[in-house]
Amino acid sequence: MTLRTASRKAPPTEEEVVGYMDSLSNWGRWGREDFMGTLNFITPEKRLKALKLVKEGVTVSCERPIMYDDYPVGLRFPTKHFMQSTGEGEDPHGSNDFIMIGLHGGQIITHMDSPCHMFYNKSMYNGHPANLVTLEDGAKQGAIDLLGNGIVTRGVLLDVARVMGKKWLEPGEAIFPEDLEAAEKAEGVRVESGDVLCFRTGYTLWMRENGHPKDRRWPGLQAACLPWLRERGVAVLGGDCPNDVSPSGYEKPSTLPVHLVALVAMGLWLLDGANHEDLSAACQQRNRWEFLLSIAPLKLTAATGSPVNPLAMF
């Protein structure tokens, strides 16, 4: 299939986005049993090259603070914190916490999505059956503990909001490939195979000043970016939003086409809901938009994702 170059003026049609499930597929690319997907782009040589980016030993966290009971109305991702023992009382012996996290709330929790997080036509990435994920057992294969050794590679921040001259992109405002390339040009950097692509919309800052939106509206990537991501060999896509623009304008193959095509067709791992405000400041201070990035998900057996604290090092 020949892909038409989509742009802000001519975004892909719904039919074309459905076609991305085939035309952008990585099924079988690394073998029929593969679950690692685009993380195969991160080679030992890639890691060693990324280590050379560390000059100062300065680290910057890209995680949002986890705020308990802080989630938008209508979303099914509550986060709770209970104290089971405390320092109160006449003879305290220690404290103990119980924490419940509704994982896949990209507006709330900075987290990684495993490709088994989404399905299409009863399949997950690489044609593995969707029923490998069950209510009783969780993800029998392809779970987040595949990343037990972590992700270490080059990170690149494309500060799209800054390059556009905006404090933030408004909820529902979409990023197109030409916006990503404009950010590359302005910053003097190019996204390459095996990179973690971090993009900034300013959504974290928007929420600090406006609170959580009362509806499912946030900025993010338009589906037109999907062929671009595959062409560049992006290993992990990491937005300061739930990655997809919402509303996306599509019903098929999903209202969140970046999630669906990336996870199911491409095996592209997603970092949702990062905080790129401090990272942007660090990059601006140095006029350097590439860095060593490490992401270490928890070894949660049978889980389709994990909270993470991505660390950029300069």
N, C-alpha and C positions, 0 to 999 in steps of 0.2 A: 504493500500500500504506500503510495506517495503522499506524504503529509504536506498539507498546505501550511504555509507560514502564517500563523494566526497573530493578530496584533490587537491593540486597543480599538482600532477602527473596525476590525473584522474579527471578533472573537470566534472560536470554533463553535460550530452548531452542535446541538445535542447529539445528532447522528455521528458527527466527527468524534465527539468525546467518548461515545459508546465504542467507536472504532479503535480508540486508544487502548482498550483492553487487549486487543490483538496486536496492533501495530507497535506498541511500546513494551510488549511482553518480554520478560527475561526468563520465562519458563524454559527449563532445560539448559540454559546458558552455562550453568556451573554443575550440571548433572541433575538427574531426575530426583535425587533424594535431598537436594540442597534446601536448607532453610535459612541460610545466612544472607542470601540476596545480595544487595549492593555493598554489603560489608566486605564482600570478596575483593572489592577494589582497593581496600586498605591492606597493602602488602607490607612485609617487614621493611622493605626499602622506603616505602612511603612514610612509615613511622620514623625511621632514622632521619630522613630528610626534614620531617616536621620538628624533630628535637633540636635541630640547628637554629630554629626560630627563637629559641629561648636565649635571651641576652641579659636580662635583668633579674630573673627569678621572682618576678611579681605575678601573683595570681589574682584573677577576678572571677567571682562566682556569677553564674548566669541562671540561678534559681530564684524564683519568687518565694518569699516567706509563706509558709503554710499557715493560713488563718482559719481556725476552727469555726464552724458554723457560718463561714463566709462564702456563700454560693448563691448564684442567681436563682430567683424564683422560677420554677418550671424545669430546672435541670435536675437530673437524677444522680447527683454526685455529692452527697453530703459528706462532710468531714467533721469528726467528733473527737474530743479529747476528754477522757475521764481520769481522775486521780483515784487510784485504789488504796493508796496510803500516802500520808503527808507528814509534814513536820509539826502539825497541830496536836494538841492534846498534852497530857501530863508527862508521858514517857515515849516520845517518838523514836522509832528505830530505823527510819529510812523512808524513802518515797518510791512509789511505783506508778507507772503510767499505763493506760490502755488507749491506743490511738486507732481510729478507724478512718480510712481514706477512701473516698469514692474516686477511683484512680483516673478515669478518662475524662475528667472535666478540664479541658484545655484552657478554659478561662480562669481556672483556679489553681491547678496543680501542675508544676513543671514535671513532665513525665515523658518516658519513651514508649512508643507503640511498637510492639512486635508485629510482623506481617500477619500473624494469625488473629489479629484484632478485627479484621474485616473479611467478608466473604462476597463472592459473586458467582451466581449459578451453582450454588452448593459447593464451591471450592474456595480454598485460600491460596496463597502464593504457591506457585510451581505445580498447581494441579492437585495438591494434597486435599483430601476431602474435608469439608467444613465440620463434619461430625466428629473430627478428632478433638473438638472443643465441646465439652459436655458440662451440664449442670453439676453432675456428681464429681467429676474428676478435673474440671478445668481443661487446660490445654495439654493433651497427652503428648503432643509433639509441637515444636516451634515456639515454645514458651520463652519468656524473657530471660530465663537463666542460661540460655545459649550465650548470653553476653557476660557470663561470669568473669571473664578475664578483662572486661572493659573495652572501651573504644579509645584509642589514642591515635590522633592524626592531625593534619592541618585543618584549622578552622579559618573560615573567611567570613567577615561581617560585611554584608551589603546593606548600608544604612539608607534604605530607600526614602524614608520620610525626610531625612536630612538633605539628601541630594535634591529632593523635590522642593526644598525650602519650607517644609512644614514642620510644626511641632509634633504632629501625629497625623496619620491617615484616619479619616472618619470611619466609623462603623459602616460596613457595606462597600468601602472603597477598595477596588481591586488593583493588584500589581500584575503587570504584563511583562513578557520577556524584554521588551525595550526598556522597561524601568530597571530591570536587573542589569542590563548591559550599560545603561546610563550610569548606574552606581559603580559598576566596574571601572568605567572610563574615568569617572570623577575621582575615584580612590586609587587608581593606578594598580589594580589587581585583577586577576582573572581566575574564575572558578575552574578547578581542574579535577581530574579523576581521583577518587578517593578522599575528597574534601568533605568536611561537614559545612554545608552552606547555612550560615546564620543570616537571617534577614530581619531588619527592624522596621516595624510600622509605627512604633510609639504607642502601641495599644496598652502596654503596662502603665505608661505615664497617663494615658487617657483615663484608665480606670482609677488611678490614684486621685485624679481631680474630679471625676464624674461618678464614681461608683460603678458597680456592675450594671450592664445594660438590662433593661426589663424585657428584652426580646433577644432572639438569636441573631444578632447583628454584630459583626466585627470585621475588621479589614483582613486581608490575606491575599494569597496567590490566586489568580484566575486560572482556570483549567488550561489556558493557552500556554502556561509555563511548563506543562508536563513534558512535551517533546524536548524542550530546552534542558530540563533536568536530566533526562536520559542521555542526550547527546553529550553533556558535560561529564557524565559518570559520577554524579553526586552520590556519596555514600550514605549520608544522613541529611535530612532536611529539617532545619530547626528554626521555627518562627517564634516571635514574641506574642503569638496569637495561636489559635487552633489550626494554623497553616492555611486551610481553605478560607477564601473570602466567604462571608455569609451575609445575606443570601447569595448563593452562587449563580442563580438564574437557571439552574438545571434540575430536572427531576430524574433523568436517566443518564448514565447508569446509577447515579446517586446524587443527592442534594449536596454531598461533600465529595466531588469528583477527584480532587487532589488526593484525599485520603484513600479512596477506593482504588484508583489507578496506581498510585504509588505503592501501596501496601500489597495489593493482590496481584496486579500485573507485573510491576517492576521489582517487587521485593525491596523497595526503598523504605528504610526505617525512618520513622518520624519522631522528632523531638517537639512536643507541643508545649505552648505556654511558657516559654523561657522569658527571662528578664534580660533584655539587651541594653538597658539604660546605662549601667555602670560599664559594660563592655564598650559601648559607643564612646563614652567619655574617655576611657583608656586608649582607644584607637585614635580618637581625635588628638589627644595629648601627644601621642607619638607620631601622628600622621602615618600610621601603619595599621593595615586592616587585615593582616594575617597573623596567626599565632598558633601555638600548640594548644590543642583542645583535648581534654580527657572527660569521658562520660562513664560512670561506673554504676549501672543499674544494680539494684538489690538482687540477690540470687533467690528470687521468688519462684519456686517450682510451680508449674502449671498455670502461671499467671500470664496474661496477654500484654502486660506492660509493667512499668515500675516508676515510682518517683525517682528523680535524679537531681544531682547538683553538678551541672557541667562546670568545669573549671578551665578558664582560658589562662595560659601562662605566656608572659612576655619576657 
